[in-house]
Amino acid sequence: TYLSLADNYFTGSITSQFLKMSSLQLLALGSNQFHGHVMDLFSGIASNIAVLSISRNDFTGSIESFSKLKHLEYFNAAGNHLSGVLPNDADVLSHLQGLYLNYNKLEGKIPPFIGNLTYLSELDLGLNYFSGSLPSTFGRLENLEILHVQGNFLTGSIPKEYSNLSNAVAMNFGMNRELSGSVPVGMCRLATLET
């Protein structure tokens, strides 16, 4: 089942009546004025949801766990007011292909477990408050095409393992200010990167 309420002027919190539809696999709520704690949304939603888009709304709170969303393939929460650190739910997110958390207030270190999400092709963590170093585990993401971590507070150098991202077409490390060192030579040889 597919339900889209995207690109409207809906307001208020999301009621649980339609969230609990057992056949609901895609829910698009983007570009509205919905609000509420993101975990309240997670707790009410059908567990077999594969695509969940809540981008450009007014959801708040921290993502404490993805444990209810074991079949999640795409999650877009860009442009909300999410805060706190990301949970270590690698085993739950094993089907994830796209994760978009840009334009929020997330903080702490970028969890290394993301490097274990072997199906991940698009990852956007840009314009948050992430700090610390870039996880070297991202070098394992052989299907990764897009990596955006710009506009955070990341430090250190770009790990040499990123030279293994042979399918990457776009990587954005800009506006971190504290990234330093040399760019791995292997990244310059990635044939798929767009210039």
C-alpha positions as CSV (number, residue, x, y, z in Angstrom):
1,T,0.0,0.0,0.0
2,Y,1.2,3.5,-0.9
3,L,0.1,6.7,0.8
4,S,1.3,10.1,-0.1
5,L,0.3,13.3,1.6
6,A,3.4,15.2,0.3
7,D,3.7,18.8,-0.8
8,N,0.6,20.2,0.8
9,Y,-0.2,22.4,3.9
10,F,-1.2,19.7,6.3
11,T,-0.6,20.5,10.0
12,G,-0.8,18.8,13.3
13,S,0.5,15.5,14.5
14,I,0.1,12.2,12.7
15,T,-2.8,10.0,13.9
16,S,-2.2,6.3,14.4
17,Q,-5.2,5.2,12.4
18,F,-3.6,5.0,9.0
19,L,-0.1,4.3,10.3
20,K,-1.1,0.9,11.5
21,M,-2.3,-0.3,8.1
22,S,-0.6,-3.7,8.0
23,S,0.0,-3.4,4.2
24,L,1.5,0.1,4.3
25,Q,4.9,-0.1,2.6
26,L,5.4,3.5,1.4
27,L,4.5,6.6,3.4
28,A,5.3,10.1,2.0
29,L,4.6,13.0,4.3
30,G,7.2,15.5,3.0
31,S,6.8,19.2,2.6
32,N,4.0,19.8,5.1
33,Q,3.8,21.2,8.6
34,F,3.4,18.0,10.5
35,H,4.9,18.0,14.0
36,G,5.5,15.7,16.9
37,H,8.3,13.5,18.3
38,V,9.9,11.3,15.7
39,M,9.7,8.3,18.0
40,D,6.0,8.7,18.4
41,L,5.8,8.4,14.7
42,F,8.0,5.3,14.7
43,S,6.1,3.6,17.4
44,G,2.8,3.9,15.6
45,I,3.9,2.9,12.1
46,A,3.4,-0.5,10.5
47,S,6.6,-2.6,10.9
48,N,6.8,-3.6,7.3
49,I,7.2,-0.1,6.0
50,A,10.0,0.1,3.3
51,V,9.9,3.8,2.3
52,L,9.3,6.6,4.8
53,S,9.7,10.2,3.9
54,I,9.0,12.9,6.5
55,S,11.3,15.5,5.0
56,R,10.7,19.3,5.3
57,N,8.3,19.2,8.3
58,D,8.6,20.1,12.0
59,F,9.3,16.7,13.6
60,T,11.5,16.9,16.7
61,G,13.4,14.7,19.2
62,S,16.1,12.2,18.8
63,I,16.1,8.9,16.9
64,E,16.4,6.5,19.8
65,S,16.0,3.3,17.8
66,F,15.0,2.0,14.3
67,S,14.0,-1.3,15.9
68,K,10.4,-1.0,14.7
69,L,11.4,-0.5,11.1
70,K,13.2,-3.7,10.2
71,H,12.2,-3.6,6.5
72,L,13.2,0.1,5.9
73,E,14.9,0.7,2.6
74,Y,14.7,4.5,2.3
75,F,14.4,7.0,5.1
76,N,14.2,10.7,4.4
77,A,14.0,13.0,7.4
78,A,15.8,16.0,5.9
79,G,14.8,19.5,6.9
80,N,13.3,18.8,10.3
81,H,14.4,19.6,13.9
82,L,15.8,16.2,14.9
83,S,18.5,16.3,17.5
84,G,20.7,14.0,19.6
85,V,23.0,11.2,18.5
86,L,22.2,8.4,16.0
87,P,21.5,4.9,17.5
88,N,23.6,1.9,16.7
89,D,20.9,-0.2,14.9
90,A,23.1,-1.8,12.2
91,D,21.4,-5.2,12.4
92,V,17.9,-3.6,12.0
93,L,18.9,-1.4,9.0
94,S,20.4,-4.2,6.9
95,H,18.1,-3.4,4.0
96,L,18.7,0.3,3.9
97,Q,19.6,1.8,0.5
98,G,19.0,5.5,1.1
99,L,19.4,7.6,4.3
100,Y,18.8,11.4,4.2
101,L,19.2,13.2,7.5
102,N,20.5,16.5,6.2
103,Y,19.4,19.9,7.6
104,N,18.7,18.8,11.2
105,K,20.4,19.3,14.5
106,L,22.0,15.9,14.9
107,E,25.3,15.7,16.8
108,G,28.0,13.5,18.2
109,K,30.2,11.2,16.1
110,I,29.0,9.6,12.9
111,P,28.4,6.0,13.8
112,P,30.9,3.6,12.3
113,F,28.1,1.0,11.9
114,I,26.8,2.8,8.8
115,G,29.8,1.2,7.1
116,N,28.1,-2.2,7.6
117,L,25.0,-1.3,5.6
118,T,26.1,-3.0,2.4
119,Y,23.1,-2.0,0.3
120,L,23.5,1.7,1.0
121,S,23.8,3.8,-2.1
122,E,22.9,7.3,-0.9
123,L,23.9,8.9,2.4
124,D,23.3,12.5,3.2
125,L,24.3,13.7,6.7
126,G,25.1,17.3,5.6
127,L,24.3,20.4,7.6
128,N,24.1,19.0,11.1
129,Y,26.4,19.2,14.1
130,F,28.3,16.0,13.7
131,S,31.9,16.1,15.1
132,G,34.9,13.8,15.3
133,S,36.5,12.0,12.5
134,L,35.0,10.4,9.4
135,P,34.5,6.7,9.9
136,S,37.0,4.6,7.9
137,T,34.3,1.9,7.7
138,F,32.5,3.9,5.0
139,G,35.2,2.4,2.7
140,R,33.3,-0.9,2.8
141,L,30.2,0.6,1.1
142,E,30.8,-0.8,-2.3
143,N,27.4,0.3,-3.6
144,L,27.7,3.9,-2.3
145,E,27.1,6.5,-5.0
146,I,26.4,9.7,-3.0
147,L,28.1,10.8,0.2
148,H,27.3,14.2,1.6
149,V,28.8,15.2,5.0
150,Q,29.2,18.9,4.3
151,G,28.5,21.6,6.9
152,N,29.3,19.7,10.0
153,F,32.2,20.0,12.5
154,L,34.2,17.0,11.4
155,T,37.9,16.9,12.1
156,G,41.0,14.9,10.9
157,S,41.6,13.6,7.4
158,I,39.6,11.7,4.8
159,P,40.4,8.0,5.4
160,K,42.4,6.3,2.7
161,E,39.6,3.6,2.6
162,Y,37.4,6.0,0.8
163,S,39.5,5.2,-2.3
164,N,37.5,1.9,-2.4
165,L,34.2,3.7,-3.2
166,S,34.4,2.7,-6.8
167,N,30.7,3.5,-7.5
168,A,30.8,7.0,-6.0
169,V,29.5,9.8,-8.3
170,A,29.3,12.6,-5.8
171,M,31.1,13.2,-2.5
172,N,30.8,16.5,-0.5
173,F,33.1,17.2,2.4
174,G,32.9,21.0,2.2
175,M,32.3,23.5,5.0
176,N,33.7,21.4,7.9
177,R,36.7,23.8,8.4
178,E,38.6,21.3,10.5
179,L,39.2,18.6,7.9
180,S,42.9,18.5,7.1
181,G,45.7,16.4,5.7
182,S,46.1,15.2,2.2
183,V,43.2,13.8,0.0
184,P,43.8,10.1,-0.6
185,V,45.4,9.6,-4.0
186,G,43.1,6.8,-4.8
187,M,40.0,9.1,-4.7
188,C,41.4,11.0,-7.6
189,R,41.3,7.8,-9.6
190,L,37.7,7.0,-9.0
191,A,36.4,6.9,-12.5
192,T,32.7,7.4,-11.6
193,L,33.1,10.7,-9.7
194,E,31.5,13.6,-11.5
195,T,33.5,16.7,-12.0
